[in-house]
Amino acid sequence: MFYEVAMNPILHLNKVFDNRIRLGIMSALMVNEEINFNDLKELLQITDGNLASHIKGLEESGYIQVQKGFIGRKTNTTYKATDAGFLAFKQHLTALEKMINGTK
């Protein structure tokens, strides 16, 4: 059966959020104003390198803001969803809900 492009259920999904780690990062940032690297790594139970590579992708997409600073002599990197990231992720979730519910 042929469906029009407008009826394509995956049309409005955002490819940036296809990966479960990026989905986890954005989910954490939707409920936290900001989160630091170590807390995010522990929450998602992933390696430093894995987290860093996915953070880079989200930052390059303009979906998260990275802020580097110090607490005493230790570096502290925090992440925050940008307005564009917040909107894009909400749109992605809405598209998923529509797919699940079978609505347009």
Biopython code that builds the backbone (N, CA, C, O; Angstrom):
import numpy as np
from Bio.PDB.StructureBuilder import StructureBuilder

atoms = [
    (1, "MET", "N", (0.838, -1.173, 0.000)),
    (1, "MET", "CA", (0.000, 0.000, 0.000)),
    (1, "MET", "C", (0.889, 1.245, 0.000)),
    (1, "MET", "O", (1.879, 1.294, 0.730)),
    (2, "PHE", "N", (0.552, 2.234, -0.798)),
    (2, "PHE", "CA", (1.314, 3.468, -0.924)),
    (2, "PHE", "C", (0.785, 4.518, 0.045)),
    (2, "PHE", "O", (-0.419, 4.765, 0.111)),
    (3, "TYR", "N", (1.703, 5.138, 0.801)),
    (3, "TYR", "CA", (1.328, 6.215, 1.714)),
    (3, "TYR", "C", (1.994, 7.499, 1.252)),
    (3, "TYR", "O", (3.126, 7.482, 0.766)),
    (4, "GLU", "N", (1.298, 8.599, 1.402)),
    (4, "GLU", "CA", (1.874, 9.888, 1.069)),
    (4, "GLU", "C", (2.983, 10.212, 2.064)),
    (4, "GLU", "O", (3.008, 9.676, 3.172)),
    (5, "VAL", "N", (3.882, 11.076, 1.671)),
    (5, "VAL", "CA", (4.985, 11.475, 2.546)),
    (5, "VAL", "C", (4.448, 12.031, 3.856)),
    (5, "VAL", "O", (5.025, 11.771, 4.913)),
    (6, "ALA", "N", (3.365, 12.787, 3.813)),
    (6, "ALA", "CA", (2.803, 13.388, 5.028)),
    (6, "ALA", "C", (2.342, 12.331, 6.019)),
    (6, "ALA", "O", (2.232, 12.617, 7.211)),
    (7, "MET", "N", (2.068, 11.116, 5.554)),
    (7, "MET", "CA", (1.597, 10.064, 6.436)),
    (7, "MET", "C", (2.741, 9.194, 6.944)),
    (7, "MET", "O", (2.514, 8.257, 7.709)),
    (8, "ASN", "N", (3.946, 9.489, 6.534)),
    (8, "ASN", "CA", (5.105, 8.728, 6.966)),
    (8, "ASN", "C", (5.289, 8.908, 8.470)),
    (8, "ASN", "O", (5.554, 10.021, 8.925)),
    (9, "PRO", "N", (5.153, 7.830, 9.252)),
    (9, "PRO", "CA", (5.201, 7.975, 10.711)),
    (9, "PRO", "C", (6.566, 8.372, 11.269)),
    (9, "PRO", "O", (6.651, 8.826, 12.410)),
    (10, "ILE", "N", (7.630, 8.211, 10.494)),
    (10, "ILE", "CA", (8.949, 8.584, 11.015)),
    (10, "ILE", "C", (9.442, 9.923, 10.479)),
    (10, "ILE", "O", (10.552, 10.353, 10.794)),
    (11, "LEU", "N", (8.627, 10.571, 9.683)),
    (11, "LEU", "CA", (9.012, 11.822, 9.046)),
    (11, "LEU", "C", (9.443, 12.890, 10.043)),
    (11, "LEU", "O", (10.379, 13.639, 9.767)),
    (12, "HIS", "N", (8.789, 12.976, 11.184)),
    (12, "HIS", "CA", (9.059, 14.050, 12.140)),
    (12, "HIS", "C", (9.990, 13.633, 13.275)),
    (12, "HIS", "O", (10.189, 14.391, 14.225)),
    (13, "LEU", "N", (10.561, 12.431, 13.181)),
    (13, "LEU", "CA", (11.555, 12.036, 14.173)),
    (13, "LEU", "C", (12.873, 12.724, 13.836)),
    (13, "LEU", "O", (13.207, 12.907, 12.665)),
    (14, "ASN", "N", (13.607, 13.098, 14.858)),
    (14, "ASN", "CA", (14.869, 13.807, 14.680)),
    (14, "ASN", "C", (16.013, 12.792, 14.710)),
    (14, "ASN", "O", (16.209, 12.107, 15.713)),
    (15, "LYS", "N", (16.747, 12.699, 13.641)),
    (15, "LYS", "CA", (17.838, 11.726, 13.505)),
    (15, "LYS", "C", (18.902, 11.891, 14.590)),
    (15, "LYS", "O", (19.540, 10.913, 14.978)),
    (16, "VAL", "N", (19.100, 13.102, 15.077)),
    (16, "VAL", "CA", (20.096, 13.355, 16.122)),
    (16, "VAL", "C", (19.777, 12.547, 17.381)),
    (16, "VAL", "O", (20.687, 12.157, 18.113)),
    (17, "PHE", "N", (18.502, 12.295, 17.636)),
    (17, "PHE", "CA", (18.090, 11.591, 18.849)),
    (17, "PHE", "C", (17.880, 10.092, 18.638)),
    (17, "PHE", "O", (17.322, 9.419, 19.505)),
    (18, "ASP", "N", (18.319, 9.566, 17.503)),
    (18, "ASP", "CA", (18.177, 8.134, 17.220)),
    (18, "ASP", "C", (18.945, 7.264, 18.210)),
    (18, "ASP", "O", (18.496, 6.171, 18.557)),
    (19, "ASN", "N", (20.075, 7.733, 18.654)),
    (19, "ASN", "CA", (20.929, 6.952, 19.545)),
    (19, "ASN", "C", (20.407, 6.995, 20.980)),
    (19, "ASN", "O", (19.978, 8.050, 21.448)),
    (20, "ARG", "N", (20.438, 5.872, 21.675)),
    (20, "ARG", "CA", (19.901, 5.792, 23.034)),
    (20, "ARG", "C", (20.668, 6.669, 24.015)),
    (20, "ARG", "O", (20.086, 7.159, 24.984)),
    (21, "ILE", "N", (21.959, 6.877, 23.784)),
    (21, "ILE", "CA", (22.742, 7.722, 24.686)),
    (21, "ILE", "C", (22.341, 9.183, 24.514)),
    (21, "ILE", "O", (22.171, 9.895, 25.504)),
    (22, "ARG", "N", (22.188, 9.635, 23.287)),
    (22, "ARG", "CA", (21.740, 11.013, 23.056)),
    (22, "ARG", "C", (20.323, 11.211, 23.577)),
    (22, "ARG", "O", (19.984, 12.273, 24.100)),
    (23, "LEU", "N", (19.516, 10.197, 23.432)),
    (23, "LEU", "CA", (18.159, 10.247, 23.989)),
    (23, "LEU", "C", (18.226, 10.376, 25.507)),
    (23, "LEU", "O", (17.461, 11.137, 26.100)),
    (24, "GLY", "N", (19.130, 9.643, 26.131)),
    (24, "GLY", "CA", (19.313, 9.717, 27.581)),
    (24, "GLY", "C", (19.841, 11.061, 28.041)),
    (24, "GLY", "O", (19.386, 11.600, 29.050)),
    (25, "ILE", "N", (20.796, 11.603, 27.308)),
    (25, "ILE", "CA", (21.359, 12.914, 27.651)),
    (25, "ILE", "C", (20.268, 13.976, 27.598)),
    (25, "ILE", "O", (20.108, 14.762, 28.532)),
    (26, "MET", "N", (19.527, 13.994, 26.512)),
    (26, "MET", "CA", (18.482, 15.010, 26.372)),
    (26, "MET", "C", (17.369, 14.812, 27.394)),
    (26, "MET", "O", (16.821, 15.787, 27.909)),
    (27, "SER", "N", (17.035, 13.575, 27.688)),
    (27, "SER", "CA", (16.013, 13.309, 28.708)),
    (27, "SER", "C", (16.446, 13.866, 30.061)),
    (27, "SER", "O", (15.644, 14.459, 30.782)),
    (28, "ALA", "N", (17.717, 13.671, 30.396)),
    (28, "ALA", "CA", (18.241, 14.189, 31.662)),
    (28, "ALA", "C", (18.215, 15.711, 31.680)),
    (28, "ALA", "O", (17.933, 16.319, 32.712)),
    (29, "LEU", "N", (18.506, 16.323, 30.542)),
    (29, "LEU", "CA", (18.523, 17.781, 30.478)),
    (29, "LEU", "C", (17.122, 18.391, 30.434)),
    (29, "LEU", "O", (16.956, 19.577, 30.717)),
    (30, "MET", "N", (16.137, 17.609, 30.089)),
    (30, "MET", "CA", (14.764, 18.110, 30.085)),
    (30, "MET", "C", (14.220, 18.260, 31.505)),
    (30, "MET", "O", (13.339, 19.084, 31.752)),
    (31, "VAL", "N", (14.741, 17.468, 32.430)),
    (31, "VAL", "CA", (14.240, 17.510, 33.812)),
    (31, "VAL", "C", (15.231, 18.153, 34.780)),
    (31, "VAL", "O", (14.920, 18.325, 35.958)),
    (32, "ASN", "N", (16.401, 18.504, 34.302)),
    (32, "ASN", "CA", (17.414, 19.195, 35.104)),
    (32, "ASN", "C", (17.835, 20.443, 34.347)),
    (32, "ASN", "O", (18.101, 20.383, 33.147)),
    (33, "GLU", "N", (17.897, 21.557, 35.031)),
    (33, "GLU", "CA", (18.314, 22.794, 34.367)),
    (33, "GLU", "C", (19.710, 22.644, 33.782)),
    (33, "GLU", "O", (19.988, 23.117, 32.680)),
    (34, "GLU", "N", (20.583, 21.981, 34.531)),
    (34, "GLU", "CA", (21.915, 21.645, 34.047)),
    (34, "GLU", "C", (22.394, 20.410, 34.792)),
    (34, "GLU", "O", (21.883, 20.069, 35.859)),
    (35, "ILE", "N", (23.382, 19.750, 34.209)),
    (35, "ILE", "CA", (23.932, 18.551, 34.834)),
    (35, "ILE", "C", (25.417, 18.489, 34.490)),
    (35, "ILE", "O", (25.816, 18.865, 33.388)),
    (36, "ASN", "N", (26.233, 18.017, 35.428)),
    (36, "ASN", "CA", (27.667, 17.968, 35.146)),
    (36, "ASN", "C", (28.059, 16.619, 34.537)),
    (36, "ASN", "O", (27.290, 15.657, 34.553)),
    (37, "PHE", "N", (29.272, 16.585, 34.006)),
    (37, "PHE", "CA", (29.778, 15.427, 33.270)),
    (37, "PHE", "C", (29.716, 14.149, 34.108)),
    (37, "PHE", "O", (29.194, 13.132, 33.651)),
    (38, "ASN", "N", (30.244, 14.198, 35.325)),
    (38, "ASN", "CA", (30.297, 12.981, 36.148)),
    (38, "ASN", "C", (28.913, 12.471, 36.528)),
    (38, "ASN", "O", (28.676, 11.263, 36.524)),
    (39, "ASP", "N", (27.998, 13.378, 36.856)),
    (39, "ASP", "CA", (26.639, 12.955, 37.190)),
    (39, "ASP", "C", (25.949, 12.331, 35.983)),
    (39, "ASP", "O", (25.234, 11.336, 36.109)),
    (40, "LEU", "N", (26.168, 12.921, 34.822)),
    (40, "LEU", "CA", (25.562, 12.393, 33.598)),
    (40, "LEU", "C", (26.149, 11.030, 33.244)),
    (40, "LEU", "O", (25.427, 10.115, 32.848)),
    (41, "LYS", "N", (27.452, 10.906, 33.390)),
    (41, "LYS", "CA", (28.130, 9.626, 33.115)),
    (41, "LYS", "C", (27.611, 8.536, 34.047)),
    (41, "LYS", "O", (27.361, 7.410, 33.615)),
    (42, "GLU", "N", (27.453, 8.871, 35.318)),
    (42, "GLU", "CA", (26.947, 7.904, 36.293)),
    (42, "GLU", "C", (25.489, 7.548, 36.021)),
    (42, "GLU", "O", (25.103, 6.382, 36.101)),
    (43, "LEU", "N", (24.690, 8.549, 35.704)),
    (43, "LEU", "CA", (23.274, 8.321, 35.409)),
    (43, "LEU", "C", (23.094, 7.361, 34.234)),
    (43, "LEU", "O", (22.273, 6.445, 34.286)),
    (44, "LEU", "N", (23.870, 7.585, 33.178)),
    (44, "LEU", "CA", (23.738, 6.778, 31.960)),
    (44, "LEU", "C", (24.595, 5.520, 31.973)),
    (44, "LEU", "O", (24.435, 4.644, 31.122)),
    (45, "GLN", "N", (25.511, 5.432, 32.945)),
    (45, "GLN", "CA", (26.408, 4.293, 33.098)),
    (45, "GLN", "C", (27.179, 4.003, 31.806)),
    (45, "GLN", "O", (27.123, 2.908, 31.245)),
    (46, "ILE", "N", (27.900, 5.041, 31.364)),
    (46, "ILE", "CA", (28.705, 4.921, 30.152)),
    (46, "ILE", "C", (30.116, 5.445, 30.427)),
    (46, "ILE", "O", (30.372, 6.059, 31.463)),
    (47, "THR", "N", (31.015, 5.197, 29.494)),
    (47, "THR", "CA", (32.406, 5.624, 29.658)),
    (47, "THR", "C", (32.556, 7.113, 29.346)),
    (47, "THR", "O", (31.691, 7.731, 28.726)),
    (48, "ASP", "N", (33.681, 7.665, 29.796)),
    (48, "ASP", "CA", (33.991, 9.072, 29.522)),
    (48, "ASP", "C", (33.981, 9.361, 28.021)),
    (48, "ASP", "O", (33.355, 10.317, 27.565)),
    (49, "GLY", "N", (34.679, 8.523, 27.268)),
    (49, "GLY", "CA", (34.794, 8.730, 25.832)),
    (49, "GLY", "C", (33.471, 8.638, 25.108)),
    (49, "GLY", "O", (33.200, 9.420, 24.197)),
    (50, "ASN", "N", (32.648, 7.689, 25.506)),
    (50, "ASN", "CA", (31.340, 7.521, 24.889)),
    (50, "ASN", "C", (30.475, 8.746, 25.149)),
    (50, "ASN", "O", (29.824, 9.260, 24.239)),
    (51, "LEU", "N", (30.470, 9.209, 26.388)),
    (51, "LEU", "CA", (29.683, 10.394, 26.729)),
    (51, "LEU", "C", (30.200, 11.606, 25.966)),
    (51, "LEU", "O", (29.418, 12.365, 25.393)),
    (52, "ALA", "N", (31.511, 11.786, 25.959)),
    (52, "ALA", "CA", (32.100, 12.950, 25.296)),
    (52, "ALA", "C", (31.753, 12.999, 23.804)),
    (52, "ALA", "O", (31.470, 14.072, 23.271)),
    (53, "SER", "N", (31.772, 11.852, 23.134)),
    (53, "SER", "CA", (31.478, 11.853, 21.695)),
    (53, "SER", "C", (30.023, 12.216, 21.420)),
    (53, "SER", "O", (29.734, 12.916, 20.449)),
    (54, "HIS", "N", (29.114, 11.754, 22.254)),
    (54, "HIS", "CA", (27.696, 12.081, 22.053)),
    (54, "HIS", "C", (27.391, 13.519, 22.449)),
    (54, "HIS", "O", (26.557, 14.175, 21.825)),
    (55, "ILE", "N", (28.061, 14.007, 23.478)),
    (55, "ILE", "CA", (27.920, 15.409, 23.869)),
    (55, "ILE", "C", (28.360, 16.306, 22.717)),
    (55, "ILE", "O", (27.705, 17.302, 22.412)),
    (56, "LYS", "N", (29.465, 15.948, 22.083)),
    (56, "LYS", "CA", (29.987, 16.732, 20.959)),
    (56, "LYS", "C", (28.957, 16.824, 19.833)),
    (56, "LYS", "O", (28.752, 17.894, 19.260)),
    (57, "GLY", "N", (28.313, 15.705, 19.519)),
    (57, "GLY", "CA", (27.297, 15.696, 18.469)),
    (57, "GLY", "C", (26.112, 16.588, 18.801)),
    (57, "GLY", "O", (25.605, 17.306, 17.939)),
    (58, "LEU", "N", (25.677, 16.541, 20.045)),
    (58, "LEU", "CA", (24.548, 17.378, 20.465)),
    (58, "LEU", "C", (24.939, 18.853, 20.485)),
    (58, "LEU", "O", (24.133, 19.719, 20.145)),
    (59, "GLU", "N", (26.173, 19.133, 20.884)),
    (59, "GLU", "CA", (26.646, 20.516, 20.899)),
    (59, "GLU", "C", (26.759, 21.055, 19.471)),
    (59, "GLU", "O", (26.359, 22.188, 19.203)),
    (60, "GLU", "N", (27.297, 20.257, 18.565)),
    (60, "GLU", "CA", (27.428, 20.679, 17.161)),
    (60, "GLU", "C", (26.067, 20.908, 16.507)),
    (60, "GLU", "O", (25.947, 21.719, 15.589)),
    (61, "SER", "N", (25.060, 20.208, 16.969)),
    (61, "SER", "CA", (23.700, 20.394, 16.456)),
    (61, "SER", "C", (23.033, 21.632, 17.048)),
    (61, "SER", "O", (21.963, 22.044, 16.601)),
    (62, "GLY", "N", (23.668, 22.216, 18.047)),
    (62, "GLY", "CA", (23.106, 23.398, 18.695)),
    (62, "GLY", "C", (22.057, 23.072, 19.739)),
    (62, "GLY", "O", (21.292, 23.944, 20.149)),
    (63, "TYR", "N", (22.016, 21.799, 20.180)),
    (63, "TYR", "CA", (20.978, 21.364, 21.109)),
    (63, "TYR", "C", (21.384, 21.448, 22.572)),
    (63, "TYR", "O", (20.529, 21.456, 23.457)),
    (64, "ILE", "N", (22.684, 21.512, 22.827)),
    (64, "ILE", "CA", (23.133, 21.672, 24.211)),
    (64, "ILE", "C", (24.221, 22.725, 24.273)),
    (64, "ILE", "O", (24.931, 22.983, 23.301)),
    (65, "GLN", "N", (24.328, 23.318, 25.440)),
    (65, "GLN", "CA", (25.358, 24.308, 25.715)),
    (65, "GLN", "C", (26.318, 23.699, 26.720)),
    (65, "GLN", "O", (25.895, 23.132, 27.727)),
    (66, "VAL", "N", (27.603, 23.814, 26.449)),
    (66, "VAL", "CA", (28.639, 23.274, 27.325)),
    (66, "VAL", "C", (29.289, 24.439, 28.059)),
    (66, "VAL", "O", (29.690, 25.432, 27.451)),
    (67, "GLN", "N", (29.386, 24.299, 29.372)),
    (67, "GLN", "CA", (30.030, 25.332, 30.170)),
    (67, "GLN", "C", (31.142, 24.699, 30.995)),
    (67, "GLN", "O", (30.903, 23.797, 31.798)),
    (68, "LYS", "N", (32.356, 25.184, 30.783)),
    (68, "LYS", "CA", (33.512, 24.645, 31.502)),
    (68, "LYS", "C", (33.943, 25.648, 32.562)),
    (68, "LYS", "O", (33.995, 26.854, 32.321)),
    (69, "GLY", "N", (34.248, 25.122, 33.731)),
    (69, "GLY", "CA", (34.681, 25.979, 34.824)),
    (69, "GLY", "C", (35.492, 25.168, 35.819)),
    (69, "GLY", "O", (35.912, 24.045, 35.538)),
    (70, "PHE", "N", (35.698, 25.749, 36.965)),
    (70, "PHE", "CA", (36.465, 25.092, 38.013)),
    (70, "PHE", "C", (35.707, 25.157, 39.323)),
    (70, "PHE", "O", (35.014, 26.131, 39.616)),
    (71, "ILE", "N", (35.854, 24.095, 40.106)),
    (71, "ILE", "CA", (35.436, 24.083, 41.503)),
    (71, "ILE", "C", (36.730, 23.826, 42.268)),
    (71, "ILE", "O", (37.248, 22.710, 42.298)),
    (72, "GLY", "N", (37.231, 24.887, 42.882)),
    (72, "GLY", "CA", (38.571, 24.791, 43.463)),
    (72, "GLY", "C", (39.567, 24.630, 42.337)),
    (72, "GLY", "O", (39.641, 25.467, 41.437)),
    (73, "ARG", "N", (40.336, 23.550, 42.387)),
    (73, "ARG", "CA", (41.318, 23.284, 41.328)),
    (73, "ARG", "C", (40.838, 22.228, 40.345)),
    (73, "ARG", "O", (41.541, 21.900, 39.389)),
    (74, "LYS", "N", (39.658, 21.701, 40.574)),
    (74, "LYS", "CA", (39.124, 20.661, 39.686)),
    (74, "LYS", "C", (38.252, 21.282, 38.604)),
    (74, "LYS", "O", (37.483, 22.212, 38.847)),
    (75, "THR", "N", (38.402, 20.730, 37.394)),
    (75, "THR", "CA", (37.542, 21.192, 36.311)),
    (75, "THR", "C", (36.119, 20.691, 36.539)),
    (75, "THR", "O", (35.905, 19.616, 37.099)),
    (76, "ASN", "N", (35.167, 21.479, 36.101)),
    (76, "ASN", "CA", (33.762, 21.107, 36.221)),
    (76, "ASN", "C", (33.066, 21.514, 34.921)),
    (76, "ASN", "O", (32.954, 22.698, 34.605)),
    (77, "THR", "N", (32.609, 20.527, 34.186)),
    (77, "THR", "CA", (31.914, 20.774, 32.925)),
    (77, "THR", "C", (30.446, 20.471, 33.123)),
    (77, "THR", "O", (30.075, 19.381, 33.558)),
    (78, "THR", "N", (29.607, 21.455, 32.795)),
    (78, "THR", "CA", (28.160, 21.264, 32.920)),
    (78, "THR", "C", (27.514, 21.428, 31.550)),
    (78, "THR", "O", (28.066, 22.053, 30.644)),
    (79, "TYR", "N", (26.338, 20.851, 31.435)),
    (79, "TYR", "CA", (25.588, 20.873, 30.181)),
    (79, "TYR", "C", (24.186, 21.368, 30.454)),
    (79, "TYR", "O", (23.605, 21.125, 31.512)),
    (80, "LYS", "N", (23.663, 22.070, 29.467)),
    (80, "LYS", "CA", (22.326, 22.638, 29.559)),
    (80, "LYS", "C", (21.695, 22.553, 28.178)),
    (80, "LYS", "O", (22.368, 22.787, 27.175)),
    (81, "ALA", "N", (20.413, 22.222, 28.117)),
    (81, "ALA", "CA", (19.715, 22.201, 26.832)),
    (81, "ALA", "C", (19.503, 23.643, 26.366)),
    (81, "ALA", "O", (19.116, 24.504, 27.156)),
    (82, "THR", "N", (19.753, 23.896, 25.104)),
    (82, "THR", "CA", (19.462, 25.214, 24.537)),
    (82, "THR", "C", (17.960, 25.281, 24.250)),
    (82, "THR", "O", (17.263, 24.268, 24.311)),
    (83, "ASP", "N", (17.477, 26.463, 23.942)),
    (83, "ASP", "CA", (16.065, 26.595, 23.564)),
    (83, "ASP", "C", (15.762, 25.746, 22.341)),
    (83, "ASP", "O", (14.722, 25.091, 22.266)),
    (84, "ALA", "N", (16.686, 25.765, 21.377)),
    (84, "ALA", "CA", (16.507, 24.957, 20.158)),
    (84, "ALA", "C", (16.502, 23.470, 20.489)),
    (84, "ALA", "O", (15.719, 22.709, 19.922)),
    (85, "GLY", "N", (17.372, 23.053, 21.404)),
    (85, "GLY", "CA", (17.429, 21.653, 21.806)),
    (85, "GLY", "C", (16.172, 21.218, 22.528)),
    (85, "GLY", "O", (15.655, 20.125, 22.298)),
    (86, "PHE", "N", (15.687, 22.079, 23.399)),
    (86, "PHE", "CA", (14.455, 21.788, 24.133)),
    (86, "PHE", "C", (13.287, 21.610, 23.156)),
    (86, "PHE", "O", (12.516, 20.656, 23.267)),
    (87, "LEU", "N", (13.167, 22.528, 22.210)),
    (87, "LEU", "CA", (12.097, 22.467, 21.224)),
    (87, "LEU", "C", (12.227, 21.229, 20.328)),
    (87, "LEU", "O", (11.247, 20.522, 20.093)),
    (88, "ALA", "N", (13.426, 20.977, 19.838)),
    (88, "ALA", "CA", (13.647, 19.827, 18.950)),
    (88, "ALA", "C", (13.337, 18.517, 19.657)),
    (88, "ALA", "O", (12.761, 17.607, 19.061)),
    (89, "PHE", "N", (13.719, 18.418, 20.928)),
    (89, "PHE", "CA", (13.466, 17.183, 21.664)),
    (89, "PHE", "C", (11.975, 17.009, 21.942)),
    (89, "PHE", "O", (11.453, 15.898, 21.854)),
    (90, "LYS", "N", (11.295, 18.089, 22.274)),
    (90, "LYS", "CA", (9.838, 18.005, 22.483)),
    (90, "LYS", "C", (9.135, 17.581, 21.198)),
    (90, "LYS", "O", (8.197, 16.785, 21.236)),
    (91, "GLN", "N", (9.583, 18.108, 20.066)),
    (91, "GLN", "CA", (8.993, 17.721, 18.785)),
    (91, "GLN", "C", (9.259, 16.247, 18.489)),
    (91, "GLN", "O", (8.395, 15.555, 17.950)),
    (92, "HIS", "N", (10.440, 15.772, 18.836)),
    (92, "HIS", "CA", (10.792, 14.365, 18.650)),
    (92, "HIS", "C", (9.880, 13.485, 19.508)),
    (92, "HIS", "O", (9.366, 12.472, 19.032)),
    (93, "LEU", "N", (9.683, 13.868, 20.761)),
    (93, "LEU", "CA", (8.810, 13.109, 21.661)),
    (93, "LEU", "C", (7.371, 13.112, 21.172)),
    (93, "LEU", "O", (6.680, 12.097, 21.258)),
    (94, "THR", "N", (6.923, 14.234, 20.665)),
    (94, "THR", "CA", (5.560, 14.329, 20.130)),
    (94, "THR", "C", (5.400, 13.389, 18.939)),
    (94, "THR", "O", (4.381, 12.709, 18.814)),
    (95, "ALA", "N", (6.404, 13.350, 18.067)),
    (95, "ALA", "CA", (6.355, 12.444, 16.911)),
    (95, "ALA", "C", (6.317, 10.987, 17.367)),
    (95, "ALA", "O", (5.586, 10.179, 16.794)),
    (96, "LEU", "N", (7.100, 10.646, 18.396)),
    (96, "LEU", "CA", (7.070, 9.278, 18.938)),
    (96, "LEU", "C", (5.696, 8.938, 19.505)),
    (96, "LEU", "O", (5.169, 7.851, 19.269)),
    (97, "GLU", "N", (5.124, 9.872, 20.250)),
    (97, "GLU", "CA", (3.788, 9.648, 20.832)),
    (97, "GLU", "C", (2.754, 9.432, 19.738)),
    (97, "GLU", "O", (1.891, 8.563, 19.863)),
    (98, "LYS", "N", (2.829, 10.203, 18.684)),
    (98, "LYS", "CA", (1.886, 10.058, 17.565)),
    (98, "LYS", "C", (2.050, 8.689, 16.900)),
    (98, "LYS", "O", (1.066, 8.061, 16.509)),
    (99, "MET", "N", (3.287, 8.238, 16.777)),
    (99, "MET", "CA", (3.518, 6.904, 16.200)),
    (99, "MET", "C", (2.911, 5.829, 17.090)),
    (99, "MET", "O", (2.247, 4.913, 16.603)),
    (100, "ILE", "N", (3.137, 5.943, 18.384)),
    (100, "ILE", "CA", (2.654, 4.955, 19.334)),
    (100, "ILE", "C", (1.135, 4.922, 19.373)),
    (100, "ILE", "O", (0.521, 3.857, 19.436)),
    (101, "ASN", "N", (0.543, 6.111, 19.334)),
    (101, "ASN", "CA", (-0.922, 6.220, 19.405)),
    (101, "ASN", "C", (-1.601, 6.049, 18.059)),
    (101, "ASN", "O", (-2.826, 5.945, 17.992)),
    (102, "GLY", "N", (-0.819, 6.019, 16.979)),
    (102, "GLY", "CA", (-1.384, 5.854, 15.649)),
    (102, "GLY", "C", (-2.146, 7.082, 15.178)),
    (102, "GLY", "O", (-3.099, 6.969, 14.407)),
    (103, "THR", "N", (-1.724, 8.265, 15.643)),
    (103, "THR", "CA", (-2.381, 9.505, 15.236)),
    (103, "THR", "C", (-1.494, 10.279, 14.292)),
    (103, "THR", "O", (-0.312, 9.970, 14.141)),
    (104, "LYS", "N", (-2.069, 11.298, 13.648)),
    (104, "LYS", "CA", (-1.330, 12.134, 12.689)),
    (104, "LYS", "C", (-0.843, 13.387, 13.369)),
    (104, "LYS", "O", (-0.199, 14.223, 12.736)),
]
sb = StructureBuilder()
sb.init_structure("model")
sb.init_model(0)
sb.init_chain("A")
sb.init_seg("    ")
for serial, (resi, resn, name, xyz) in enumerate(atoms, 1):
    if name == "N":
        sb.init_residue(resn, " ", resi, " ")
    sb.init_atom(name, np.array(xyz, "f"), 0.0, 1.0, " ", f" {name:<3s}", serial, name[0])
structure = sb.get_structure()
